[in-house]
Structures are given as structure tokens and as C-alpha cells.
Amino acid sequence: MTKGYLDMELLRFTTAGSVDDGKSTLIGRLLYDSKAIFEDQLASIKETSERRGNEEIDLSLFTDGLRAEREQGITIDVAYRYFATPKRKFIIADTPGHIQYTRNMVTGASTANVALILVDARNGVIEQTLRHSYIANLLQIPHVIICINKMDLVDYSEETYQQVKEDYEKKILSKLEIKDVHFVPVSAKLGDNVVKSSEQMNWYKDETLMHLLETIKIQDDRDLEHPRFPVQYVIRPQSDEYHDYRGYAGRIAGGVFSKGNKVKVLPSGRTSEITSVHLMDKELPLASAPQSVSMTLKDDLDISRGDMIVGVESEPKSAKEITVMLCWMNERPLQVRGKYTLRHTTNEVRALVSSVNYKMDINRLEKDFEDKTIEMNDIAEVSLKMTQPIFIDSYKQNRITGSLILVDESTNETVAAGMIL
């Protein structure tokens, strides 16, 4: 029996590369060759390509959706594309490569399982390759695929491919802890090694990009050992049928929950036992991250939005002071001693920036302890103090309970995204 579309595993991947590395063309090629494009889209793009005097279809037009992007030939905002093959569903976050859009890249990459980093075979590893690899590493994206593109422009040379690969290993992998890295030589424009194996590069014996995306193992990427359930909403139906029902709804951030499990509610510290776990009107034997469910407990405890239900064996840390890596996203610079609203899972507290420890020079992968002015697109390590404790894991352990955003209290704008160290 074939899997239904809804039961298929979902892989989220993000793309990064400098201008003209061919990111949008690569995604266009993936969609085109895996037959994920509708006839009317194809006709419209053929017409635009002809109008511009292009001899072939410009595949990058499939993703550069904003008019400004098409006119300038660059990617500005994060564009999300959905497609599926018989093996998996995919969400692509096509993120911009420019330094002034670092915040957009962080946003698009924050939920990804895989990062595709493009390198132009003619230029090799450049400053932007360092930056994109650093951000992928900072966001703890578990799998990285280095697509060495435009192989057709270097005569499909194995020597060039090996040179770029060695360069990447020496300049980047020696400095960053990326768990799982793959290298694929491709020509996005002509389709070599994207969906179909390349006849021009018969020296390359590993998988095509599409095969890698379909088979890369992502089940182990989630933290299934430490149960974490931030309560989003308390369900009290006002109906005769469910007169005494009191359920807690939310999205599981980590671990596995099932009927009979002993749990603790934070911040009260009271313990209880799970009596049922529901997905819509269906009772589940167990549920795990990242499912959205409702659960009921044996005892009638005082629980509200912002509380967290956790496993009794492995509680998160309670903290009023934390150190975070922040990506600053606002035109107004960060204010030391400035007060912000801190949002962490479903909880909200007031926070103060007590100090900036250092700013990251992403282009050289070095820490700058002198210049501590944090402006838009800067990444820095800062210390925060909260008015009340929050329940945290390190971002390395759990990307949901280890992340937060800061909101400006006067404008209600999101000014920063942070990863808890």
C-alpha cells in the first residue's frame, strides 16, 4: 500500500549561496525535472524567457516571485515552495545571499533539516560561503549539502571539484562542527546530477541531489529523549457531552508523551499522570515532536498558557539570566540596558539586555570584542536578565525550547531572534 500524501515524511530545506551562484535556477531545475510544475506556470515562464530574448527557459523565474527580484535578477525575500515526490514532501526556503539580508536567511533556515549551500565551481569557496556555513552551523541545521554548481563551465573537471571540496574542508569544516556534510557536483542549468545522474561526470559515483534529499535520515534530528510540551491553550468545551473535559493543547517541542506517563508541570512543580493524548477527535497511543495534540491529566491542576508539561526524569533548566547568540533584525540598533519582551515557546516575560559579550565577524569566523554596536543583520553573543524564570534547554539540544525572540515593547516589532547557549 502506498503512503498517503498526509502520512509522508516532510523535509524542510533551505538554500544559500552568493549572487549568481544559481540558487533559484537549481530550485527551478529540481521542480522542473521532478515534474512539480503546472502547465500554466511553465507556459508563463516560457513566455517571460522568450520576451527577454533567452534561448532557453529561465528556470530561476520559478522562484523569484517578487517583481523587484525579477527586475534586479536577485533574491530579496524568503520564498517558500512546496513540492512532493513519491518518497517525501518538501518545503524549500529560498533565502537571499546578500549580507544585508542575513536576517532573512536566519528566518528561512531556522526550521530546516537540510541546508543546500551553492558554490560556483569557477570561484570556489568565497567569503559568502563562510558566512552561509556559519549561519547553518549557528542554527544547528543537522545536514549540509554543498552543491558545486556550474560544472559545465569548467568542462566537468573532476580536479576542479576535488579542489573546491578540499578547500571547503580546510577553510570551513576545520572551524565549524557540522555533523553531516555531502558534496555534489551539479549543473543546475543543464540538470547534471540534480535529478538525473550526469553522463558528463561519470567519475562521480555518489547520489544525485534529489536522491540525497529523498533518502537523508532526519528521524534522529529531533530530541526524542526529553519530553517538552509548552501549553498553548486550555480546552474547556461548553457542551453537555464533554461537560468535565479539561485538555491542554499545544505542539510537542521534544520527547514522547503517552497515556500513563508521569509528568511535571512548570513553573508550579506539581506532578500528575497523562490520562489521554488526542489528535483532533482521535486518541493516540503516543505522540512525539513535532505533533500538535491535546492531553488530559489525572489531577485538576492550575495550568495556563505559557506553562510547560515535562517528563519527571529530565526537566529543563529554570533560568532568570541567560547567554544567547542573537541575530539583530531591526533598523534601530540594540540598546544595552534596553528592555524588551522576550517570547520563548508559548511564554512571555520582560527582559533586559545586561551586556554584549562580543560581535561575530561572520566573514572571517572571528569574535570581535572591541566593536559592540549591534545593528541590523549583526550576530552577537549577549547576556539577558528576565523578570521571571523561563524553562530552557540549550539550542544544541532542542531547537524549540532553546530559541527565543525579542520584541520591542513600544512598536511591537520583532527585533531579534536568539539561540540559547
N, C-alpha and C positions, 0 to 999 in steps of 0.2 A: 504494500500500500504506500503510495507516495504521500509525503508530508503535505498538509495544507499550508497555504501561504502564511496563515497566522501562527502556525507552530514552528515555522522555520527560524533558525538562529539568525539574529541580527548582528551585523558587523558594522561598526562606525569607523570610517577612516577619514583622515584629513590630508590635504596636500599642501606642500610648501616648496618654494623654490624662488629664485630671483626672477626679475622681469625677463621675459622672453626665454625662459628655460623650457616652456612648453607645457605648463601645468594644465591649462584649460584644454589644450589640444589632446593631452593624454587622457583626460576625463572624457572628452568628446569621442576619442577613439575607443575607450572602454565601453561607452554606451552604444556606440555605432556597431562595433564588432560583436557585442553580446546581444544585439537586436533589442535594445532597451529604448529605442526612439520611435515615436509615432510618425506615420507617413506625412502628416501635415507639418510637423516640426521639420522634417527632412526637406520637404518642398520649400518651406520658408527660408531655410538656411542656404539651400542651393541657390535660391533667387538672390539672397543678400550677397553670397560669394560671387555670383556672376556680375551683379551690379558693380561690385568693387573691382572687377577685372581679374579675379583669381581664376586660375585654370582649373583648380580642384576645389572640392568643398572645404571651407574653412571650419574645421571641427571645433575650434575654440569657441565659436559662436553658440554652441550648445549650452555653455555655462556662463559666459559673460553676459549676464542678464540686464545689468543696468546700462542705460544709454551712454552714460559717461565712460563706462568701461569699454564699450564697443568703439566709441569715438577715439579714445586715447589708446586703445589696444592694451589696457592693463586691468588687473583685477583690483577692486577697491574694497568691496564689502564681502562678507562671508556669504557664499551661495550654497544652499543645501540642495542636493539632488538625491532622488530615491530611485533605486532600481533593484531587480532581483534576477537571479539565475536559478536553475532547478535546485541548487545546493544551498543557497543563502540569500538573505535580504541584505541590502546595503544602504547606508546613508553616507553620502560624501559631503564633507565640508570643504569647499574650495576656498582656501584662505589667501589673502594677499601677501605678497613677499616683501613689500617696501617696509623700511624701518618705521615710517610714520604710521603704519597700520599694525604695529606689534600687538596692540590691544585686540584688534580684530582676529589676529591669528590665535591669541590666547583663548579668546571666546570660542572660536570654532574648534580648537583642538582639545578643549577641556574634557570632553566626554569620549574622545576617540580611543578605539582599541589599537589602531594602527596608524602610523604616520608615514606617508609617502613623501620622501624628500627628493626633489629633482636636482640633478647636477648636469650641466651642459658638458658633454664629452670633450668639447673643444677647449673649455675654460677650466675644467676640473674643479677642485674644492676651492671655493672663494669665501669671502667674509660672511656673505649671507648664508652659506651652507653651515658655517659655525653657529650663526645665530639661530637658524631653524632647528638645528640639532640640539642646541642648548635649551630652547623652549620645549621641544619634545621631551627632553630629559627632565626638565623642571616640572612638567605636567605629568611625569611618570607614565607616558604612553608606553605600554609594555612591548610593542613590536614596531620596529622601524624598517622600512624598505627603501633602500637607496636606488632610485631609478636613474641610471646613467643614460641620459637621453641624447638624441641627435647622433646616434651611432652611424647613421647613413652619411653624415657629413665628415666622418673620419674613416671612411671606407671600411666600416665594420671591423676596425682593428682590435684584435684581442689584446695587443700590447697596450693600447690607449686605455682600454677597460681596466686592465690589471694595474696600470699606473695610477688611475683615479682611485681605485679600490684601496691600494696600499697607502696612498696619500690620506684618504679619509681615516683609515685605521690609525695612522701615525699622528695626524693633527687633532683628531676628534675623539676616537674611541679610547685613546690613552688617557684623556682628561675626564671623560664622562662615563657614568655607569649605565650604559644602555644594555638591557638584558638580552634582547634578541634582535639581531641585525641581519638583513638579507640584501644582497646586491643583484640587480637585474639590468643587463644592457638592453636598451629599447630604442626603437624609433617610433615616437608617438605619431608622427605624420604619416609614416608608411605602414605602421601596425606591427613591426617586428617585435616579437616576444611580449606583446601586450595581451592579446587573447590567444593568438596562434603562434606557435614556435617559428623562429626565423630560419629560413633556408640560408640566408646570408651569413648567419653566425652559428654554423654547425659546431663550432668549438665550445659553445655554451651548452652545457648538458643539464643545467638545473631547470626549475619550473618557470613557466611564463608568469607574468604579473597576475593575471586573472586566476591562474591555478593556485598561486600563493594566497590570494585574497579569499579564495573559496575554502582553503584547507588549513590555514593558520589556526592553531588551537587557542581559543580565547576563553574556554570554560574556567581555566585556572587563574584568570586575571583578576577575578573578583575575590574579595576577602570573605570566605565562607566559614571561617573559624570563630569570628567574634560577632555574635548576634547584636544588631543595632536596628532599632525601629523608632525613628522620630515621629511623634504623633502629630498628625496634620489636622485632624478633625475628630470630634466625638460624635458618634451617631446615636441619636435618641429618636427613633421613629415615633410619631404621634399617631399610632394606629392600634386597633384592638388586637390584631394578630401578633404584633411584636411589642406588646404593652410594656414588658420589663426588659426589653433588649437595650444593652448599652455596649456599643462596639467602638473600637479605636481604629481609625483609618489612617493610612499613610503609605509611604514607599519604603520597603526594606532597604537599608543602607549597607547592611553586611550580615553575614551569617545565615542560619537556617532557623525557622520557627515552626514548631508543630504542637499539636494538642498534647497536653500533659507536661510540656516544658515548664520548669521553674524559671521565673523571670523576676527582675527587679525594676522598679520604676524610679527614674531620676527626675528631679532632684530629691524627692521625698525619702528615697531609700527603702520604701515599703516593698515587700516581696509578695508574689502571688503565683498562680499557675494558669497557663493558657487553656481555656475550655473549648475554643474553636477558632479556626482560621478560614476566612471566606474570601473568595474572589467573585465579586458580584453576588449572585444567589447560590453559588456552588461552594460546598465545603471542601477544603483541600486537606489531604493528609499532612502535607508540609509545604512551606513556601520559603523561597530564598531571594537574595538580592538579584536583580533589581525589581522584583514584583511589587505591584501596588495592591494591598489587601486590607481587610479589616479583621481585627481579632477581638475575642471576648476573654475576660479574666474571671477567675473563680470568686475573687473578692471585690467588693464595691469600693474602689479606691478613688481618691480625688485626683483625677488625671485631666490635663487640658493640653491644648495646642502648645508645642514648644517643649513638652516633657519627652523623655526618651525611655523606651522599654528595651532592656538589655538582658543578656544572659548573666546568671548569677556568678558564673565562674570567671567571666572575663569582662570586667567593667571598663568603660573608657575613663580617661583621666579627668578629674574636675580641676579647672584652672581659671584663675582671675587675671593671670598675666601670661602672655604667650609671645613667642617669637615666630614671625611669619615672613615668607617671601611674598612681596606684594608686586603686582603689575598695576601701575597707576594709569587710569583711563580717562582722566578729566583734564580739561584745559587749565583749570586752576591748580597750581602746584599743591603738593601735600603740606599741611601745616603741622609742624611738631608742636605738641600740646594741644593740637586741634581735636575737637570732639566729633565723633561720627556714630551713626547707628551701625551696629555690627549684626549681620544676619548669618546665622550658622544653622544648617538644616532648617527646621521649622521654628527655630528660636530667634529672638531678637533682644539684644541688650545694647546699652550705651557703652562706647569705648573711647579711649583717649590714646593718641599716639605718643608714647613716652620717649622714644628715641629712634633715630635712623642709624643703624649699625654700619651699613656700607651700601654703596650702589654697585650694581653689576655692570661692568663694561662687557656687554654681550659680544661685541665684535672681536674681543681678544680673549674672552673667557677669563677675565681677571676681576678681582674685587677692588673697588675704588673707595678707600677710607677717607679721602680728602673732601671730595665734592659730594655734599649730602643734600643738594637741592633735587627733589624728586618731581619731575614734570611728566607730562603725558607720554606714554609708551616706555617710561623707565621701569626697570625692575630692581627692587632693593630689599634688603633684609631689615625689618623694623620690629620694634617691641611694642606691644599693645597692652593696656590695662583696661579691664572691664569693671562695670559697676556691680555685676554679679557673676558667679562662675558659669562657664559653659562646659559641656562634656565632649571631650575631643579625643581623637586618635591622631597619630601623625599622618600627614598626607601620603607618605610612603606606604602606610598600612591600609588606609582606606581613603579613596579619593572624594568620598562624600562627607564623612564626619571629619575629614582633615582639611576641608576647604571652607572659605567664608567670603562674603563680600562686605565692603564698606559703603555706606550710603550717606550722602551729605544731608544733614538734618534740615538745612534751610531750603534746599532746592529739590530734595528727594531724588537726586541723580545718583546712580551707582558710580562711585569714583574709583574703586579698586577691587581687584579680585586677589585673594590671598591663599597661599598653601602653608599649612601649619607645620613647622619644623619640630 
